Amino acid sequence: MRAVLFLLTVSFLVACGETSSPPPPSSPPPSWPPTQTPGPTGNPTPTTPNQLADRVTGLVTDPQGRPIAGARVRIENDWHYYDVTTDAAGRYLSPQLPVGGYKVVAWTEVTYAEQKYTLRLGMPNLADYDFFTPGAGVVRDFRWQLTGRIPDREADGSAGYFGGTLELMNGTGSIYDRRMDAGDTVNLTLEPVASLIDGSAATTLSRSIVVKPGSDTSFALDIPVGVYRVTAERVTPGGAREPVRVGSFSQQGDWATVWFLPSGAASYESGLRATALYLVLAQ
């Protein structure tokens, strides 16, 4: 069953042999600027203290601090929820809220590599993720984060980060695979071949994982969404080094082109699917 699931990932992971330059992904290359859902015109920010009573207001910005129009903001508890969108200045204002405790979450919609992403947005302070009572008025600002922990998600899983996840598979399950041993370190190098999802310049990244006893799966977490040329190297506890072939379930090479696809509708997680990357030692 797991093999069938990972076969579905090959549309966004291309394994290659040695060549002078990486091939393009199997879908069109990322484009910039991203497209965002248009928001209502005008500024919803209240002008008097009385207008803030029993309401939530705030500003939504991108990673560079620019306002995001059309971001979706949800004010909710176990009994009620209210959806509003930001105006052209990136501001939102909730309706007057019934008595109770509330939390606020927000998302922005972005198109990248002809894929539509609904990405969860972060908040500047840890306490902002907690429940609150509106009272005389509450401010909750949001910012699009490319990486970092999502404080109200579990910290030990891929769902707990704003960045993407590489799910690293030790072999394909074939009896012909040479498998890495528990305790081996795998060093990954991710060389960008396009700008990041927010249009900013990408940099080369390094990630390391240690092969676990009794498990074929490891995770490289919190990678900014972009397109990368990935290579890998095995380092044994004794210091021996060996190249690792990388790729999809059905095809591995000296390097692979990888990126992250959207998970679908708005959720409390990042809005990204994990990308499976198979690691196979040369025969």
Secondary structure, DSSP 8 states (H G I E B T S, - for coil): -HHHHHHGGGGGEEEE-S-SS----SS----SS-------SS----SSGGGGTT-EEEEEE-TTS-B-TT-EEEEE-SS-EEEEE--TTSEEE-----SS-BEEEEEEEEEETTEEEEEE-B-SSGGGGS-B--TT-EE--EE--SSSB-TTS-TTSGGGBSSEEEEEEES-S-TT-B---TT-EEEEEEEESS--TTS-----EEEEEE--TT-SEEEEEEE-SS-EEEEEEEE-TT--EEEEEEE-SS-EESEEEE---B-SS--SS-SB--EEEEEEE--
